[in-house]
Amino acid sequence: MKIQYLILLAFLSSCAGQPASPPPVVQELPVIQIRSGEATTYQEYPATVEGTINVDIRPQISGILQHIFVDDGAYVTKGEPLFKIDEAPFREKLNNARASLHTAQGALSNTQLEIDKLTPLVAGKVISDFQLKTAQSVREVAIGNVEQAKADIASAQINLGYTLIKAPVSGYIGRLLRKEGSIVGPADPSALTDLSDVHEVHVFFALGEYDFIRFKSQYSGTTIADKIKQLPPVELILADDSAFATKGKIDVVNGRFDDNTGAITFRATFKNEHGLLRSGNTGRIRLGLKFANQLIVPQSATQEMQDKVFVFLVGRDKKVSKQEISISGKSGTNYLVKGGLKAGDQIVFRGYDHLHEGDLIKPKLENTASSLAANN
């Protein structure tokens, strides 16, 4: 018992001799004050590119493809020859039509001679007028045969012209789907090729019903046409995530929603002077929507855990608390906050990696505008 008492005294004397632990160091951390303001959010929508004019090049007559004047992807001007169909059968039909015209004209001349012969005989009452009327009827038939022969010549000339297929517009040739020597015709399931005028391109994308309602509420005007005029230029994001150099303008909204997708189609037009975009390109249209009186928080001042977003809220006692916030959208690298914060609140801007609930800090207030600009 005496030994235990001595051990206890020794322990107490050793504890009494140790200096007291120093108070924890209070961190100085940058904080920003939450303010409301105007923000623009950007939504991206899948898009497809089409030339302003897309033409299927098809033969209008059947025949043997004799010559191809162009190559895949070539640029051609309006009126430039593209294909040649063997014209020999069609030139022969034209010659036959001309021969038929000469025959019909000769027959017409004979009927006139018959009428000239019978007319004085009827006048002298040598014969009845029945023969003269018959001759006149035969002449009317001969006149019809002449007109039919002329029509046959015109038709043969048109078909002969169809043997040379020319570019209806200036643009880029697509893939050539037939080779020289192939038999082609207007009933073929596929065209010879296609031709796209892409000095301007139309980019089509679709908005769902919710986004369309939000679009209508963002811009002034009583009609959709009025609202389109207020829209800022839009960007086309290409498949490699780069932005097309020229911005476009939305100019058309479809007249109805698609029954299958529940979306409505928009069209934006882009200048494409160098032909960098081609029909069939895909990408995304980046559409900006403006919002007023939005609470804006830099994304870098937040933490994400299990699909939730948190900030460190600074209290009046300079202690921090972890606060969950709800997000309505993004503007650049800033969040638009719809819940969990209010204007005037202060949050830790940087250096929160080792903070815990209830930690005391020394706030250093930073300029809110410059902090948000740095994150855009």
RAUR-V454594 format. One record per helix or strand of 3 or more residues. SS is the DSSP state (H for helix, E for strand). FROM is the first residue (numbers start at 1). TO is the last residue. If there is no record, write none. Layout:
ss=SS from=FROM to=TO
ss=SS from=FROM to=TO
This chain:
ss=H from=2 to=16
ss=E from=27 to=33
ss=E from=36 to=57
ss=E from=63 to=68
ss=E from=81 to=85
ss=H from=88 to=123
ss=H from=129 to=161
ss=E from=164 to=166
ss=E from=171 to=173
ss=E from=193 to=208
ss=H from=209 to=218
ss=H from=224 to=230
ss=E from=234 to=238
ss=E from=248 to=253
ss=E from=263 to=271
ss=E from=282 to=298
ss=H from=299 to=301
ss=E from=303 to=305
ss=E from=308 to=314
ss=E from=319 to=331
ss=E from=334 to=339
ss=E from=346 to=348
ss=E from=360 to=365
ss=H from=368 to=374
